[in-house]
Amino acid sequence: MDVSYHRPSSRLLRELAAGAGGIPAMRVLDDIQASRHLLLVRAVAEQARSSGDRGTAERVRRAYRMLADLDAAHPVEVRRVLRHPAVGAWAARTIRDARRGGSSGAMEQLSTVAAAATIRAGGDATVTVPARGTTVMLPSLGAAVLNRPAMSPTVRVAGGRAVVEAPGTRVEVPADARTDAPGWLGLRRVTVSSAGLSLDVLIDDLDPYRLPAGALRDRLPGSELRRWAEDLAAAWHRLVGRHREVAEEASVAVRVVTPLADPGTGRISASSREVHGAIGFSRTSDACALALALAHETQHIKLAALVEAVPMIRPGHDRLYYAPWRNDPRPVYGMLQGTYAHLGVAAFWRRERGWTPGDMHAHTEFERWRTAALWACDSLLRGDGLTSAGVDFVHGMADTLRLWAREPVPAQAMRSASRKAARHRACWARRNGRPHPGAGVVSPARAAR
């Protein structure tokens, strides 16, 4: 399977640094991550060869060969499976664990990727796949539930129709794999539209690799899924109506939504560098809050893809930073990600206050996060943890934020934002020690106290 190599243009980098980019930028970034997934899958196959387990090595070799042959004949269908967020997360975690001396068993999940690709391509094959307890997960499609645990279930595919078999179990995968059937749980799809723009996502409440952290929800009952879809539709209407360019970016960036349990902390969303194209959020009927979460997580998705092609962090940099939106000291990559996300947050509230000039909350949030993000840019530039490309990117963010800093904000909002920022900094200092006044950094030893 051929891998493309990517070098984003200077113009694209400037647009992204300003927080923008639009659909063309998102397609470039999505292609970068698609190449990353191909490299990760190839690395799993190479790691299996050197694992010392001949059985695993042979099964992984066959799965990779099957994928390569399918890709030559049906590239669109195969790449659709390989781009699935959980596939990248599985591959990255498997390689990392194997290099640390962990079990080689997870490598054999490549067989489930090959089986899913065969189904999507309408092919014919018989594939032995691993099970996790009583579950066989076929990435991007759904899960077969066995009557009892099995060592080596089989997926038989003929003309794109599949059957999962194990001793005492036979599960037919329905023609529309998104639907449930006896023994089968499909990854259901939700599509929401407004003003001619749609967000089309899989609701992943099944895959064990769907999000590496967070309080993951188990399978949503149908009635609850409908409420999630209603909440998402309301948020999408808000995002399209008031933040059209962000909605356009999200329509490309976000392909999977993972339901999270309510953490009780006010934070409703999450994403991960390993799971490109997926976000998690807990249910909320607050359309503005969920629209903001979509904008925030889209920023994270953009930067996570970009740094795969444009290294921005100096290797070995171990300083930790005070971030005005976190309670813990952040490494330089986390600080950069948070700063870029809050550039997007400030932009969101900047547009919101244009729609409702009398909304003091919007004014306050704009003032707080434009100031915090600009402070964080300065902290990053003083911290010596960025490559030259990273420095240029942060300067681009700072230029935009300095323009916004000239925009007037009501005095009441200025005072409220200042009080909130001061309270956060004081609480952080009590917990972690006071950051260096010039660079906003704290040594790892001090942060560990």
Secondary structure per residue as TSV (DSSP state, phi and psi in degrees):
chain	resnum	aa	ss	phi	psi
A	1	M	-	360.0	121.4
A	2	D	-	-75.5	142.5
A	3	V	-	-114.8	132.1
A	4	S	-	-89.4	147.3
A	5	Y	-	-110.3	146.5
A	6	H	-	-126.5	139.0
A	7	R	-	-136.0	93.8
A	8	P	-	-57.3	144.0
A	9	S	-	-71.4	160.6
A	10	S	H	-61.2	-38.3
A	11	R	H	-63.0	-44.0
A	12	L	H	-62.1	-41.7
A	13	L	H	-62.2	-40.5
A	14	R	H	-64.6	-42.4
A	15	E	H	-64.0	-43.1
A	16	L	H	-66.6	-40.0
A	17	A	H	-62.0	-31.7
A	18	A	T	-77.5	-2.6
A	19	G	T	94.3	1.5
A	20	A	-	-107.7	-146.0
A	21	G	-	129.6	-45.4
A	22	G	H	71.4	-169.2
A	23	I	H	-61.7	-42.1
A	24	P	H	-57.1	-42.7
A	25	A	H	-64.6	-39.8
A	26	M	H	-64.7	-35.2
A	27	R	H	-68.9	-38.0
A	28	V	H	-62.5	-46.1
A	29	L	H	-65.4	-37.1
A	30	D	H	-65.4	-38.3
A	31	D	H	-65.3	-36.4
A	32	I	H	-59.7	-46.0
A	33	Q	H	-70.3	-32.2
A	34	A	H	-62.2	-42.1
A	35	S	H	-64.8	-38.4
A	36	R	H	-60.6	-43.4
A	37	H	H	-61.9	-41.3
A	38	L	H	-61.1	-42.8
A	39	L	H	-64.9	-38.5
A	40	L	H	-65.2	-43.8
A	41	V	H	-64.0	-41.2
A	42	R	H	-61.6	-40.0
A	43	A	H	-66.0	-34.6
A	44	V	H	-61.0	-45.3
A	45	A	H	-62.0	-41.1
A	46	E	H	-68.0	-38.9
A	47	Q	H	-64.9	-37.4
A	48	A	H	-63.1	-37.9
A	49	R	H	-62.1	-31.6
A	50	S	T	-100.2	10.8
A	51	S	S	-75.3	-21.8
A	52	G	S	87.2	-6.1
A	53	D	-	-102.3	102.5
A	54	R	H	-63.6	-38.8
A	55	G	H	-62.8	-47.6
A	56	T	H	-61.6	-45.7
A	57	A	H	-57.9	-41.4
A	58	E	H	-70.4	-41.9
A	59	R	H	-66.3	-39.2
A	60	V	H	-68.5	-39.0
A	61	R	H	-59.8	-44.4
A	62	R	H	-64.0	-41.5
A	63	A	H	-63.7	-42.5
A	64	Y	H	-66.4	-40.2
A	65	R	H	-62.9	-40.2
A	66	M	H	-61.8	-44.4
A	67	L	H	-62.0	-43.7
A	68	A	H	-62.7	-42.5
A	69	D	H	-65.7	-43.2
A	70	L	H	-63.0	-39.9
A	71	D	H	-63.1	-35.1
A	72	A	H	-65.7	-33.3
A	73	A	H	-97.2	-32.0
A	74	H	-	-136.1	63.9
A	75	P	H	-62.6	-35.8
A	76	V	H	-64.1	-47.3
A	77	E	H	-67.7	-41.0
A	78	V	H	-67.7	-44.2
A	79	R	H	-65.3	-27.5
A	80	R	H	-62.5	-39.5
A	81	V	H	-72.4	-45.3
A	82	L	H	-64.9	-29.6
A	83	R	T	-77.5	-12.2
A	84	H	S	-56.4	130.5
A	85	P	H	-52.5	-43.5
A	86	A	H	-66.6	-24.0
A	87	V	H	-66.2	-44.1
A	88	G	H	-63.1	-41.0
A	89	A	H	-64.9	-43.4
A	90	W	H	-60.2	-48.1
A	91	A	H	-63.3	-45.1
A	92	A	H	-63.0	-44.0
A	93	R	H	-68.4	-38.0
A	94	T	H	-64.1	-44.5
A	95	I	H	-63.3	-45.8
A	96	R	H	-60.8	-46.0
A	97	D	H	-65.4	-40.9
A	98	A	H	-63.9	-39.2
A	99	R	H	-70.7	-19.1
A	100	R	T	-92.1	6.5
A	101	G	T	90.2	14.4
A	102	G	-	-76.8	-178.7
A	103	S	-	-64.5	147.2
A	104	S	S	-88.3	-2.1
A	105	G	G	-60.5	-36.6
A	106	A	G	-63.9	-22.1
A	107	M	G	-60.0	-30.2
A	108	E	G	-71.8	-8.0
A	109	Q	G	-61.8	-16.5
A	110	L	H	-57.8	-27.4
A	111	S	H	-64.1	-35.6
A	112	T	H	-70.0	-33.4
A	113	V	H	-64.3	-44.1
A	114	A	H	-63.4	-40.2
A	115	A	H	-64.2	-44.1
A	116	A	H	-62.5	-40.8
A	117	A	H	-65.2	-38.0
A	118	T	H	-63.0	-42.9
A	119	I	H	-61.8	-47.9
A	120	R	H	-64.4	-34.1
A	121	A	H	-81.5	-5.9
A	122	G	T	70.4	32.0
A	123	G	-	-90.7	-171.0
A	124	D	-	-129.2	126.9
A	125	A	E	-169.7	158.8
A	126	T	E	-122.7	122.5
A	127	V	E	-127.5	128.2
A	128	T	E	-84.8	128.3
A	129	V	-	-127.4	156.4
A	130	P	-	-82.1	156.6
A	131	A	-	-119.1	150.1
A	132	R	B	-105.2	96.8
A	133	G	T	67.8	-115.8
A	134	T	T	-105.1	16.2
A	135	T	E	-120.0	132.8
A	136	V	E	-112.4	110.9
A	137	M	E	-92.9	124.4
A	138	L	E	-106.5	105.2
A	139	P	T	-55.2	134.8
A	140	S	T	79.0	-6.7
A	141	L	T	-113.6	-57.6
A	142	G	E	159.0	-162.7
A	143	A	E	-134.1	137.1
A	144	A	E	-92.8	134.0
A	145	V	E	-107.0	116.6
A	146	L	-	-84.3	158.1
A	147	N	S	-68.8	-29.6
A	148	R	S	-154.3	161.5
A	149	P	-	-56.7	144.2
A	150	A	-	-138.4	146.1
A	151	M	S	-76.9	-44.5
A	152	S	S	-141.1	72.8
A	153	P	-	-62.1	163.1
A	154	T	E	-123.3	136.8
A	155	V	E	-108.0	117.5
A	156	R	E	-106.5	124.7
A	157	V	E	-121.4	129.6
A	158	A	E	-138.2	116.7
A	159	G	T	61.1	28.9
A	160	G	T	86.8	-9.9
A	161	R	E	-91.6	134.4
A	162	A	E	-124.7	149.1
A	163	V	E	-130.7	132.6
A	164	V	E	-102.4	123.3
A	165	E	E	-124.0	142.4
A	166	A	E	-154.2	164.1
A	167	P	T	-51.9	119.7
A	168	G	T	82.3	4.7
A	169	T	E	-140.6	137.4
A	170	R	E	-141.1	114.3
A	171	V	E	-116.6	120.1
A	172	E	E	-88.4	126.6
A	173	V	E	-79.7	122.3
A	174	P	-	-64.0	157.4
A	175	A	S	-56.7	-40.0
A	176	D	S	-98.1	96.5
A	177	A	T	-64.8	-12.1
A	178	R	T	-72.5	-17.8
A	179	T	S	-92.4	152.5
A	180	D	-	-81.7	154.2
A	181	A	B	-153.3	169.3
A	182	P	T	-53.3	119.5
A	183	G	T	79.4	0.5
A	184	W	E	-125.7	130.8
A	185	L	E	-115.9	115.2
A	186	G	E	-87.4	151.6
A	187	L	-	-78.0	109.5
A	188	R	E	-80.7	150.9
A	189	R	E	-109.9	139.1
A	190	V	E	-123.7	129.1
A	191	T	E	-122.3	126.7
A	192	V	E	-122.4	142.6
A	193	S	E	-136.1	149.7
A	194	S	E	-158.1	130.8
A	195	A	T	50.9	40.8
A	196	G	T	81.5	7.2
A	197	L	E	-123.0	131.7
A	198	S	E	-118.7	149.1
A	199	L	E	-115.0	118.4
A	200	D	E	-118.7	110.8
A	201	V	E	-132.2	150.0
A	202	L	E	-84.8	140.0
A	203	I	E	-95.8	104.6
A	204	D	-	-97.5	99.7
A	205	D	S	-117.5	27.6
A	206	L	S	-129.3	-48.3
A	207	D	-	-66.3	128.8
A	208	P	T	-65.1	-15.7
A	209	Y	T	-104.7	16.8
A	210	R	S	-67.7	-29.1
A	211	L	-	-160.1	130.0
A	212	P	S	-74.6	-15.4
A	213	A	S	-145.1	164.7
A	214	G	S	108.0	162.7
A	215	A	-	-85.2	90.3
A	216	L	B	-72.0	136.6
A	217	R	-	-80.2	146.4
A	218	D	-	-76.8	-175.4
A	219	R	-	-50.9	126.4
A	220	L	-	-79.5	130.5
A	221	P	-	-60.8	155.7
A	222	G	H	-56.3	-39.8
A	223	S	H	-65.4	-37.7
A	224	E	H	-72.2	-36.8
A	225	L	H	-60.0	-38.2
A	226	R	H	-63.9	-37.4
A	227	R	H	-67.8	-39.1
A	228	W	H	-59.5	-44.1
A	229	A	H	-63.5	-38.6
A	230	E	H	-64.7	-42.4
A	231	D	H	-63.0	-42.9
A	232	L	H	-65.3	-38.2
A	233	A	H	-63.1	-41.6
A	234	A	H	-65.6	-42.0
A	235	A	H	-65.5	-40.0
A	236	W	H	-64.8	-39.8
A	237	H	H	-60.2	-41.6
A	238	R	H	-65.7	-44.5
A	239	L	H	-66.6	-45.0
A	240	V	H	-65.4	-41.9
A	241	G	H	-69.0	-34.1
A	242	R	H	-114.8	-16.2
A	243	H	-	-140.2	58.3
A	244	R	H	-57.1	-45.4
A	245	E	H	-65.1	-37.8
A	246	V	H	-64.2	-41.7
A	247	A	H	-62.6	-38.8
A	248	E	H	-61.5	-43.3
A	249	E	H	-63.2	-44.7
A	250	A	H	-63.3	-32.6
A	251	S	H	-63.6	-24.9
A	252	V	H	-94.7	-39.7
A	253	A	H	-73.4	-39.1
A	254	V	-	-100.0	112.8
A	255	R	-	-114.3	-19.5
A	256	V	E	-137.0	137.4
A	257	V	E	-118.0	128.4
A	258	T	E	-108.0	119.4
A	259	P	E	-67.3	134.3
A	260	L	E	-115.2	153.2
A	261	A	-	-73.7	153.0
A	262	D	-	-67.5	117.7
A	263	P	-	-78.0	-11.8
A	264	G	S	73.9	14.7
A	265	T	S	-112.9	-2.3
A	266	G	S	92.2	-16.8
A	267	R	-	-85.4	127.3
A	268	I	-	-114.9	-1.3
A	269	S	E	-139.9	162.1
A	270	A	E	-158.0	156.1
A	271	S	-	-150.0	173.8
A	272	S	-	-146.6	143.7
A	273	R	T	-58.3	-31.2
A	274	E	T	-77.1	-20.1
A	275	V	S	-117.7	68.9
A	276	H	T	-63.0	131.6
A	277	G	T	92.3	-0.6
A	278	A	E	-118.0	141.6
A	279	I	E	-131.1	155.3
A	280	G	E	-115.7	144.9
A	281	F	E	-151.8	153.1
A	282	S	E	-91.2	155.7
A	283	R	-	-67.5	136.3
A	284	T	-	-148.6	141.3
A	285	S	-	-92.5	4.2
A	286	D	-	-84.1	101.3
A	287	A	H	-62.3	-37.6
A	288	C	H	-66.1	-43.3
A	289	A	H	-63.4	-40.3
A	290	L	H	-73.7	-35.3
A	291	A	H	-62.1	-41.8
A	292	L	H	-63.0	-40.8
A	293	A	H	-60.9	-41.4
A	294	L	H	-62.5	-42.3
A	295	A	H	-64.7	-45.0
A	296	H	H	-60.9	-50.1
A	297	E	H	-71.4	-28.9
A	298	T	H	-62.9	-37.6
A	299	Q	H	-60.6	-45.3
A	300	H	H	-59.5	-43.7
A	301	I	H	-61.7	-43.0
A	302	K	H	-59.8	-51.4
A	303	L	H	-68.9	-37.9
A	304	A	H	-59.8	-37.7
A	305	A	H	-71.7	-42.0
A	306	L	H	-62.8	-41.1
A	307	V	H	-70.1	-13.5
A	308	E	H	-68.9	-29.0
A	309	A	H	-104.3	-22.9
A	310	V	S	-127.5	92.9
A	311	P	-	-60.4	128.3
A	312	M	-	-118.8	-9.2
A	313	I	B	-112.6	131.4
A	314	R	-	-72.5	131.0
A	315	P	T	-60.4	140.7
A	316	G	T	83.7	-2.0
A	317	H	-	-72.2	119.6
A	318	D	-	-117.9	9.8
A	319	R	-	-69.9	149.5
A	320	L	E	-112.6	148.4
A	321	Y	E	-120.3	149.3
A	322	Y	-	-80.4	121.8
A	323	A	-	-110.7	125.9
A	324	P	T	-67.3	3.7
A	325	W	T	-122.4	5.4
A	326	R	-	-128.0	154.2
A	327	N	S	-92.7	-6.4
A	328	D	S	-121.7	153.2
A	329	P	-	-64.6	144.0
A	330	R	B	-114.2	138.7
A	331	P	-	-67.5	167.4
A	332	V	H	-62.2	-37.8
A	333	Y	H	-65.2	-44.4
A	334	G	H	-61.6	-37.8
A	335	M	H	-65.3	-43.4
A	336	L	H	-63.1	-44.6
A	337	Q	H	-61.1	-46.2
A	338	G	H	-64.1	-37.6
A	339	T	H	-65.1	-43.3
A	340	Y	H	-66.5	-40.3
A	341	A	H	-62.2	-39.9
A	342	H	H	-80.6	-17.8
A	343	L	H	-59.6	-43.8
A	344	G	H	-66.8	-36.7
A	345	V	H	-64.5	-45.4
A	346	A	H	-60.9	-41.2
A	347	A	H	-62.5	-38.8
A	348	F	H	-59.6	-49.7
A	349	W	H	-72.1	-27.6
A	350	R	H	-61.5	-44.0
A	351	R	H	-71.7	-38.6
A	352	E	H	-59.7	-42.3
A	353	R	H	-70.0	-22.9
A	354	G	H	-68.1	-30.3
A	355	W	H	-79.7	-34.4
A	356	T	-	-131.4	80.1
A	357	P	T	-57.8	-23.9
A	358	G	T	-89.9	3.0
A	359	D	-	-82.0	100.2
A	360	M	H	-66.8	-29.5
A	361	H	H	-62.7	-43.7
A	362	A	H	-63.3	-42.3
A	363	H	H	-61.0	-43.5
A	364	T	H	-64.8	-45.9
A	365	E	H	-64.9	-38.8
A	366	F	H	-61.5	-47.5
A	367	E	H	-63.2	-43.2
A	368	R	H	-63.7	-45.9
A	369	W	H	-85.3	-25.3
A	370	R	H	-67.6	-39.3
A	371	T	H	-68.5	-45.1
A	372	A	H	-63.3	-44.1
A	373	A	H	-66.9	-38.2
A	374	L	H	-67.6	-40.2
A	375	W	H	-60.7	-41.9
A	376	A	H	-66.7	-37.1
A	377	C	H	-58.8	-45.9
A	378	D	H	-62.0	-40.7
A	379	S	H	-61.7	-44.3
A	380	L	H	-63.5	-41.7
A	381	L	H	-68.6	-27.8
A	382	R	H	-86.5	-14.8
A	383	G	T	-85.7	-9.0
A	384	D	T	64.9	28.5
A	385	G	-	-108.3	3.9
A	386	L	B	-106.4	146.0
A	387	T	-	-72.4	175.4
A	388	S	H	-62.0	-36.9
A	389	A	H	-66.3	-38.0
A	390	G	H	-65.5	-40.8
A	391	V	H	-61.2	-46.0
A	392	D	H	-60.9	-41.0
A	393	F	H	-65.0	-44.5
A	394	V	H	-67.9	-36.8
A	395	H	H	-59.6	-39.0
A	396	G	H	-62.8	-42.4
A	397	M	H	-60.5	-47.3
A	398	A	H	-62.3	-37.7
A	399	D	H	-59.6	-44.0
A	400	T	H	-64.0	-44.7
A	401	L	H	-66.0	-34.1
A	402	R	H	-66.6	-35.7
A	403	L	H	-63.2	-43.7
A	404	W	H	-67.0	-29.4
A	405	A	H	-64.3	-18.8
A	406	R	T	-82.0	-12.8
A	407	E	S	-77.0	133.1
A	408	P	-	-68.8	144.6
A	409	V	-	-131.7	140.4
A	410	P	-	-54.9	144.2
A	411	A	H	-57.9	-37.4
A	412	Q	H	-61.0	-42.1
A	413	A	H	-67.9	-38.0
A	414	M	H	-59.6	-46.6
A	415	R	H	-65.3	-43.0
A	416	S	H	-63.8	-43.9
A	417	A	H	-63.4	-40.4
A	418	S	H	-63.9	-42.1
A	419	R	H	-63.6	-44.0
A	420	K	H	-62.1	-42.7
A	421	A	H	-64.7	-41.1
A	422	A	H	-65.9	-40.5
A	423	R	H	-62.9	-42.8
A	424	H	H	-62.4	-45.6
A	425	R	H	-64.6	-39.3
A	426	A	H	-66.3	-43.3
A	427	C	H	-63.6	-41.2
A	428	W	H	-62.3	-43.3
A	429	A	H	-64.7	-38.4
A	430	R	H	-64.6	-34.6
A	431	R	H	-80.6	-38.4
A	432	N	H	-121.3	-10.7
A	433	G	-	96.5	149.0
A	434	R	-	-73.0	131.8
A	435	P	-	-69.7	158.3
A	436	H	-	-58.2	129.4
A	437	P	T	-65.3	-25.1
A	438	G	T	-85.8	-49.6
A	439	A	T	-101.6	-8.7
A	440	G	-	68.3	27.5
A	441	V	E	-118.7	160.0
A	442	V	E	-136.4	141.2
A	443	S	-	-68.0	150.5
A	444	P	H	-56.0	-38.6
A	445	A	H	-64.1	-42.6
A	446	R	H	-68.8	-38.7
A	447	A	H	-66.2	-24.7
A	448	A	T	-81.1	-7.7
A	449	R	-	-64.7	360.0
